Amino acid sequence: MSTDAIVLLKEDHKQIRRLFRAFHNADKATRAETVNQILEALTVHTYIENEVMYPEVRRLVPDLEGDILESFEEHHVADLLCAELAGLSPDDERFDAKTTVLIESVTHHIEDEENDWFPKVREALGRKELQEIGVRLTEARDKAPRRPETPSALKTVADAVLS
C-alpha cells in the first residue's frame, strides 16, 4: 500500500463515501450501526488531517493557508455534528436530519479537497515529502480517537467552541 499522504486520505474518503451510501440505503434497524461507523471514520480522519496533514502543508506551502483555515473550519462543523450525533438516540426525531446535514457538509469538504486542494498540494510537494507525511498520517491513525466522545476528540470540539 502507498504511503503517499494524498493516496491515503483519498482511501479514507472512499470508505467514508461508502458509509454515506450505506446510511442512505439502510433500514431503520441498521442506521444506528452505520452512523456509529461514520462517526468512527470521521473522528479518525479529521484527527489525522488536523494533527498531521494540515500543519505540514501550512508549513511547507504557505500559499494554501486560506484553504487550510477553511478546512479546519469544515472539520470544526463535522466534529460538532459528530459529537451531537453520538449523544442522540436513533429514535430521536433529529437523528436522520442531523446525519444528513453531516453527510452533505463532509461531502462538500471531500469534493473541495480532491478537486482543488489535493492537486495544489501534489504540485507543490514532491513525492518524497508526501510519502513522509503519509508515514506520519499512518502513525497518527494508530493513536487517533475512535469516538467523538473520547477525551482527545472532545478537546478538539471544546477548542473549536471556545476559540
Secondary structure, DSSP 8 states (H G I E B T S, - for coil): ----HHHHHHHHHHHHHHHHHHHHH--HHHHHHHHHHHHHHHHHHHHHIIIIIHHHHHHH-GGGHHHHHHHHHHHHHHHHHHHHHHTS-TTSTTHHHHHHHHHHHHHHHHHHIIIIIHHHHHHHS-HHHHHHHHHHHHHHHHHS-SSTTSHHHHHHHHHHHH-
